[in-house]
Amino acid sequence: MLIHPQIDPVALSLGPVAIHWYGLTYLVAFALFVGLGRLRLQHEHYAAQVVLGSWSKQDVEDILFYGVMGVVLGGRIGYCLFYKPLYYLEHPFEILAVWQG
């Protein structure tokens, strides 16, 4: 039999606000993306692109924004499709209630 560890999903509680472990993981991943993207722009091949104006730090931040939006929207759509598809078919406007689920 496989035994699963009982880990509390809440990393930190500040009154009514709870910070979950997966939220911290996303935050670290996004910070690493920006840091590694900026570091990559300093490499010889990409530095030439920066000088030509093809790439900039702003481009890395723009890609991060689209990635964050993809994570939020993809997570919400996945939750609605995999956990309660019939409920959200009956209540389609509640798909927008991202604070639930």
TORKOL-4160 file (C-alpha; in steps of 0.2 Angstrom, whole numbers, padded with zeros to 4 digits, m for minus):
101
<pt num="1" X="0000" Y="0000" Z="0000"/>
<pt num="2" X="0006" Y="0017" Z="m0004"/>
<pt num="3" X="0006" Y="0029" Z="0010"/>
<pt num="4" X="0005" Y="0048" Z="0006"/>
<pt num="5" X="0012" Y="0061" Z="0018"/>
<pt num="6" X="0000" Y="0072" Z="0027"/>
<pt num="7" X="0007" Y="0089" Z="0022"/>
<pt num="8" X="m0003" Y="0105" Z="0027"/>
<pt num="9" X="m0006" Y="0114" Z="0010"/>
<pt num="10" X="m0006" Y="0131" Z="0019"/>
<pt num="11" X="0012" Y="0137" Z="0022"/>
<pt num="12" X="0008" Y="0153" Z="0032"/>
<pt num="13" X="m0008" Y="0160" Z="0039"/>
<pt num="14" X="m0010" Y="0178" Z="0043"/>
<pt num="15" X="m0028" Y="0180" Z="0050"/>
<pt num="16" X="m0040" Y="0176" Z="0036"/>
<pt num="17" X="m0027" Y="0176" Z="0023"/>
<pt num="18" X="m0019" Y="0159" Z="0019"/>
<pt num="19" X="m0003" Y="0157" Z="0009"/>
<pt num="20" X="m0002" Y="0140" Z="0001"/>
<pt num="21" X="0014" Y="0130" Z="m0004"/>
<pt num="22" X="0009" Y="0130" Z="m0022"/>
<pt num="23" X="0008" Y="0149" Z="m0022"/>
<pt num="24" X="0025" Y="0150" Z="m0015"/>
<pt num="25" X="0031" Y="0138" Z="m0029"/>
<pt num="26" X="0024" Y="0149" Z="m0043"/>
<pt num="27" X="0032" Y="0164" Z="m0035"/>
<pt num="28" X="0049" Y="0156" Z="m0035"/>
<pt num="29" X="0047" Y="0150" Z="m0053"/>
<pt num="30" X="0042" Y="0167" Z="m0059"/>
<pt num="31" X="0056" Y="0175" Z="m0050"/>
<pt num="32" X="0068" Y="0162" Z="m0057"/>
<pt num="33" X="0061" Y="0165" Z="m0075"/>
<pt num="34" X="0065" Y="0183" Z="m0074"/>
<pt num="35" X="0082" Y="0181" Z="m0066"/>
<pt num="36" X="0087" Y="0168" Z="m0079"/>
<pt num="37" X="0080" Y="0177" Z="m0093"/>
<pt num="38" X="0090" Y="0193" Z="m0089"/>
<pt num="39" X="0105" Y="0182" Z="m0086"/>
<pt num="40" X="0103" Y="0174" Z="m0103"/>
<pt num="41" X="0102" Y="0191" Z="m0111"/>
<pt num="42" X="0120" Y="0194" Z="m0105"/>
<pt num="43" X="0127" Y="0179" Z="m0115"/>
<pt num="44" X="0137" Y="0183" Z="m0130"/>
<pt num="45" X="0125" Y="0177" Z="m0143"/>
<pt num="46" X="0110" Y="0186" Z="m0135"/>
<pt num="47" X="0120" Y="0201" Z="m0130"/>
<pt num="48" X="0122" Y="0205" Z="m0149"/>
<pt num="49" X="0103" Y="0204" Z="m0150"/>
<pt num="50" X="0101" Y="0217" Z="m0136"/>
<pt num="51" X="0113" Y="0229" Z="m0144"/>
<pt num="52" X="0103" Y="0228" Z="m0160"/>
<pt num="53" X="0087" Y="0231" Z="m0151"/>
<pt num="54" X="0079" Y="0214" Z="m0155"/>
<pt num="55" X="0078" Y="0209" Z="m0136"/>
<pt num="56" X="0077" Y="0218" Z="m0120"/>
<pt num="57" X="0073" Y="0216" Z="m0102"/>
<pt num="58" X="0056" Y="0223" Z="m0105"/>
<pt num="59" X="0053" Y="0208" Z="m0117"/>
<pt num="60" X="0057" Y="0196" Z="m0104"/>
<pt num="61" X="0045" Y="0204" Z="m0092"/>
<pt num="62" X="0031" Y="0204" Z="m0106"/>
<pt num="63" X="0034" Y="0185" Z="m0108"/>
<pt num="64" X="0032" Y="0183" Z="m0089"/>
<pt num="65" X="0016" Y="0192" Z="m0089"/>
<pt num="66" X="0009" Y="0181" Z="m0103"/>
<pt num="67" X="0015" Y="0166" Z="m0093"/>
<pt num="68" X="0007" Y="0172" Z="m0077"/>
<pt num="69" X="m0009" Y="0175" Z="m0086"/>
<pt num="70" X="m0008" Y="0157" Z="m0094"/>
<pt num="71" X="m0005" Y="0149" Z="m0077"/>
<pt num="72" X="m0020" Y="0158" Z="m0069"/>
<pt num="73" X="m0032" Y="0155" Z="m0084"/>
<pt num="74" X="m0026" Y="0138" Z="m0087"/>
<pt num="75" X="m0027" Y="0133" Z="m0069"/>
<pt num="76" X="m0045" Y="0140" Z="m0068"/>
<pt num="77" X="m0051" Y="0131" Z="m0084"/>
<pt num="78" X="m0043" Y="0115" Z="m0078"/>
<pt num="79" X="m0051" Y="0116" Z="m0061"/>
<pt num="80" X="m0068" Y="0119" Z="m0069"/>
<pt num="81" X="m0066" Y="0105" Z="m0082"/>
<pt num="82" X="m0059" Y="0092" Z="m0071"/>
<pt num="83" X="m0067" Y="0094" Z="m0054"/>
<pt num="84" X="m0085" Y="0101" Z="m0057"/>
<pt num="85" X="m0089" Y="0101" Z="m0076"/>
<pt num="86" X="m0107" Y="0099" Z="m0073"/>
<pt num="87" X="m0109" Y="0112" Z="m0060"/>
<pt num="88" X="m0100" Y="0125" Z="m0071"/>
<pt num="89" X="m0111" Y="0120" Z="m0086"/>
<pt num="90" X="m0126" Y="0125" Z="m0076"/>
<pt num="91" X="m0118" Y="0140" Z="m0068"/>
<pt num="92" X="m0106" Y="0147" Z="m0082"/>
<pt num="93" X="m0104" Y="0164" Z="m0074"/>
<pt num="94" X="m0096" Y="0156" Z="m0059"/>
<pt num="95" X="m0081" Y="0151" Z="m0069"/>
<pt num="96" X="m0075" Y="0169" Z="m0067"/>
<pt num="97" X="m0075" Y="0167" Z="m0048"/>
<pt num="98" X="m0057" Y="0163" Z="m0047"/>
<pt num="99" X="m0057" Y="0165" Z="m0028"/>
<pt num="100" X="m0067" Y="0149" Z="m0027"/>
<pt num="101" X="m0057" Y="0133" Z="m0030"/>
